[in-house]
Amino acid sequence: QCAGFDMAFSSDFYSVSLKHVTSGEIFYGRTKYDCQNGTMIFVAPKQEVRVVGLKVKATGRSIVFHENFIRGHKIKDEIKTYQYFSYAVNEALHLSPKEEHMIAGLMDQIEGEYQNNQDAFSKELILPQLRLISAACLWLYQSYAGAGFRLQFYGFPL
C-alpha cells in the first residue's frame, strides 16, 4: 500500500487507471471524485487532478498515452465523445472483482505488447485493445444504469 500524499497535477496525456483507493480524496477539476476499491479513473490532457491524503494499493494499473499516439486511428475522434474524460463526471466506475479481472486482463495485454520489442505493428495491436477497454467501460456503465444507477457517459460510437 502506498502512503498518503497530497499533490496537484496536469499533463498533456490521457490516463485510464484502475486503482484500489483505500483512503483519501481525488478532485477532478473542482469536483470530488467518488472512488473506492476497484475503481476506474479517466483523465484527459490539460485537466487538473488533485489528491489529498490519498492511499492506494500498489497493485493498480494505468495506461497513459499522448494524443499523437492515437493520431490517424478511429479512436482519436471517438475519444472526444467519451464523457468519462469530462470534468462533468464526478464518479469513477466501480468494478466488481469479475469486472476488474476483465479490465485488468485487457490492460495486461497492452502492457505485454508495449514491453515486447516494439515494431511497426505494435501500435496497431495496442490501439484496438484501448478501444476494447473503452467499449467494456461503456458496457459496464450501461449495465449499472439499467440496474438503477446513474449513467455517467454516453455516445460511444461502435
Protein Blocks (a to p, Z undefined) as FASTA:
>chain_A
ZZddddddddfbdcddddddfbdcddehjbccdddehiacdddehiacddehiacdfkbc
cddddfklmgoiaklmmmmmmmklpfklccdcdddfklmmmmmmmmmmmmmmmmmccdfk
lmmmmmmmmmmmmmmmmmmmmmmmmnopacfbehiaZZ
